[in-house]
């Protein structure tokens, strides 16, 4: 039974991935061919079709790098270099990760605080909530470069400006999710707390907080992905020395396409890792609170 | 005692007024245009009246209107008096600003307690309360940046940003035309349409659905914005590359949400359709697509923001000399911060309008949905 479910889930995903990789290879050959043909004509080289295809897949600065080139680059820069080296992807990922985590922590704390305020103060609910929602229709990321440059002008550099942007991006999902979560207890439960003569504070800790946990972790997953995006974009404008964003920018300046794709892969792995960790954290908390695994 | 408890903000406001009275004048002694005696007295009087009225049992509407007038008139006088005296404000000035803010806060609390009788009144309240709150953010921003003389680069006052917007309308219009009307709209339409079509395909072919959905879910967590430099390299500096970024960014939310939405119709309804002997396409058009509308509109809303972000950020990687992202990144380099804020204000406005249009369209198409019924 279990085996069957595994195959019905894994096989389609693997097939689609295989198709994507095949399309990628074809695209690489097709997109790199004009340049290679030009190169061959200038060098007066005539090559068979197979040789030609081989060459399009091993250019140093291809338009579309082949998957194996990217994988090789990621592997080299992750495992074969010293972690402190400027070319190491681990180093760049760490720089991005640190500001992501700082921003995520601040953002989550801020989001929870705002949610607590909104749930308990009616005036805040009426006045602040519409603005929080409106703030999401604003392309916040557009101010990322400004925050970084402006703070650099008053000698605040390094982690804090990037973390600020991550904070801004990650507080919203947490705030909205927590408002929903803190309001999720049924009226009957709230009434029960009232019959126990529980104070607002006790109701909050013993009823609202536990009830909001599933909502918190769902929104934290969104928030952690958003704060990674924030950190990466914040690294773009500064000519920042390190980080996945600066690696992307440097790659685009010097046409180092393979480096660019490698940085993109590193960012994606980071995102997948962070979301998984938050997901596991959510499951652990769920189990501690006695939710039966289904 | 119960009288004092009735309005905590009122007590605090009166205390602040007293402290400010002791610590007069409002501006530093060498300020070029000091507040006149009468103006200062008027401001103090207004705030005191507002604070005292907040204790009176004269009916909520009367109290709210008095608070509304006194708080904003006082703030207006305070801000009006600071022009020419930037950076010269003293403690008492900020105390009075804080006092009038407390009155504004009191006004919002009173408004929030009102139980509206009619539907129009509810709507008006729903707009008025956030509007007052937003106005106070602007008032505090203006008063603090100009009163304390915060460096222009760090945070320009709203009035300067407004001046810049009205002063450089042609540039802003050209940027909007390049970024919004070309890149964002095209990318948004194509990306959403592509996501929708692939979702229908995935719905037809179960194998495709099982393969694509996990990948789509994964992709929506990834920093897709990182493909921007690659797209710029492939499609050149003009708007086509930005549209490509927008397409990639909007595709996956649409795909995932539409597939989820197509599964939303109940099995009873589907059985009913089968008993009517309706085919796949009939069921799709008459039952499942309408049922999927809330999900599809959710994706359209998410995408409206993503599209703006994608196009603006992609312009950081190379662009012709027009466009909102281009303007932001170059004016930053020249430290023209007010221009950057002007672009952001325009982007915010367009983002809100975009979202609003999608929300209105949702109201019109999914009027049957519980969240839209009965207001």
Interface residues (C-beta under 8 A of the other chain):
Chain A: X8 X9 X12 X13 X14 X15 X16 X17 X31 X63 X122 X123 X125 X126 X127 X128 X130 X131 X134 X136 X137 X138 X139 X140 X141 X142 X143 X145 X146 X149 X150 X153 X154 X221 X225 X228 X229 X232 X233 X236 X237 X244 X248 X249 X251 X252 X255 X257 X260 X261 X263 X264 X267 X268 X271 X272 X275
Chain B: X105 X108 X109 X111 X112 X113 X125 X126 X129 X130 X132 X133 X134 X151 X153 X154 X207 X208 X209 X210 X211 X212 X214 X215 X218 X221 X222 X223 X225 X226 X227 X229 X230 X232 X233 X234 X304 X305 X308 X309 X312 X313 X316 X317 X318 X324 X325 X328 X329 X332 X333 X335 X337 X340 X343 X344 X347 X348 X351 X352 X354 X355
